[in-house]
Amino acid sequence: MGMIQREGKTYIKRIPDTTRYTLINQIKSSIDPKARVITVQWFGYRGLRNLGFHHDYVNHLDTYIIGDIHTQNVENFWSIIKRGIYGVYRFVSKKYLLAYIDEFAWRYNNRQYI
C-alpha cells in the first residue's frame, strides 16, 4: 500500500490484502482524520467519510484527473519502482522485494538531497 503527501513524503507498507477492513485500518493508523484523502474508486475505501476524512476519488475507468483530484503522485512512485527494477536490477526475488521498495521510498523522500 502506498500513500504520498502532496509535495511531501511517501509511506509504503506491505499489507496482507486489499479488503475494506485492512485498508481502512491502515488509513486510520497512518493519516490524520482531518486530512484530505484521495484514492481511486475502490469499494475498500468506502466509509472514509463516515470516519471524518475528507475523501475524494477518481474512477480510472473513464478519467484520471478531476481538477486537483488525482492519484498521479503515487502512480508515479510505482512507475519509478518498476523502471528501477527492470532497468537497473533486472530481477528481484520475492524475499528482497520489500527491501528494494524501501530503498526507492528512501530515495523518493530524500530526492532533494541526492
Wavefront OBJ file of the C-alpha trace (Angstrom):
o trace
v 0.000 0.000 0.000
v 1.365 3.387 -0.905
v 0.481 6.819 0.411
v 2.069 10.085 -0.642
v 1.562 13.565 0.741
v 1.183 16.240 -1.887
v 4.575 17.920 -2.141
v 5.728 15.567 0.605
v 6.922 12.151 1.586
v 5.834 8.677 0.682
v 4.740 5.949 3.077
v 4.844 2.369 1.822
v 3.624 -0.620 3.783
v 3.068 -4.260 2.989
v -0.485 -5.254 3.775
v -1.894 -8.783 3.677
v -4.829 -7.975 1.390
v -6.899 -5.144 -0.063
v -10.079 -5.791 1.849
v -12.014 -2.865 3.224
v -11.110 -3.742 6.805
v -7.368 -3.788 6.084
v -7.367 -0.591 4.023
v -9.500 1.404 6.466
v -7.433 0.294 9.472
v -4.188 1.208 7.718
v -5.515 4.632 6.758
v -6.855 5.258 10.276
v -3.483 4.405 11.817
v -1.410 6.424 9.328
v -3.383 9.524 8.368
v -4.784 12.390 10.409
v -8.615 12.280 10.235
v -8.607 15.972 9.275
v -6.540 15.205 6.178
v -7.895 15.070 2.669
v -7.617 11.551 1.274
v -7.629 11.000 -2.481
v -7.966 7.456 -3.793
v -9.149 5.511 -6.765
v -12.780 4.421 -6.707
v -12.471 1.092 -4.911
v -15.042 -0.437 -2.597
v -12.393 -0.856 0.091
v -12.221 2.903 0.614
v -15.929 3.339 1.246
v -16.641 4.598 4.715
v -13.757 7.062 4.972
v -16.186 9.988 5.073
v -18.054 8.334 7.943
v -14.769 8.278 9.870
v -14.317 12.021 9.404
v -11.925 12.015 6.438
v -12.441 14.391 3.547
v -12.426 11.675 0.858
v -12.263 12.353 -2.875
v -11.695 9.755 -5.559
v -11.268 9.250 -9.284
v -12.631 6.443 -11.390
v -9.761 5.201 -13.560
v -12.192 3.507 -15.928
v -13.114 6.821 -17.520
v -10.921 9.587 -16.061
v -7.607 10.130 -14.318
v -7.959 13.687 -13.066
v -10.800 15.932 -11.911
v -9.441 19.366 -11.031
v -6.889 18.729 -8.298
v -8.229 15.243 -7.564
v -5.839 12.618 -8.919
v -3.632 9.739 -7.832
v -0.751 10.514 -10.188
v 1.786 11.054 -7.391
v 1.507 7.502 -6.096
v 1.169 6.118 -9.647
v 4.436 7.895 -10.475
v 6.106 6.301 -7.442
v 5.055 2.793 -8.525
v 6.400 3.584 -12.005
v 9.773 4.621 -10.546
v 9.990 1.290 -8.713
v 9.099 -0.706 -11.838
v 11.606 1.154 -14.014
v 14.293 0.766 -11.367
v 13.789 -2.964 -11.140
v 13.512 -3.537 -14.902
v 16.305 -1.144 -15.835
v 18.824 -1.472 -13.015
v 18.327 -4.646 -11.040
v 16.696 -6.735 -13.793
v 15.327 -9.248 -11.281
v 14.248 -9.026 -7.662
v 13.276 -12.064 -5.655
v 10.133 -12.032 -3.552
v 12.341 -12.384 -0.478
v 14.023 -8.999 -1.047
v 11.261 -7.057 -2.808
v 10.345 -5.030 0.293
v 13.987 -4.028 0.792
v 14.100 -2.653 -2.743
v 10.805 -0.836 -2.273
v 12.146 0.672 0.964
v 15.228 1.832 -0.920
v 13.104 3.564 -3.564
v 10.909 5.124 -0.869
v 14.023 6.492 0.843
v 15.286 7.880 -2.468
v 11.904 9.480 -3.164
v 11.691 11.004 0.314
v 15.248 12.372 0.086
v 15.285 13.305 -3.611
v 16.078 16.958 -2.929
v 19.301 15.950 -1.100
v 20.607 13.352 -3.552
l 1 2 3 4 5 6 7 8 9 10 11 12 13 14 15 16 17 18 19 20 21 22 23 24 25 26 27 28 29 30 31 32 33 34 35 36 37 38 39 40 41 42 43 44 45 46 47 48 49 50 51 52 53 54 55 56 57 58 59 60 61 62 63 64 65 66 67 68 69 70 71 72 73 74 75 76 77 78 79 80 81 82 83 84 85 86 87 88 89 90 91 92 93 94 95 96 97 98 99 100 101 102 103 104 105 106 107 108 109 110 111 112 113 114
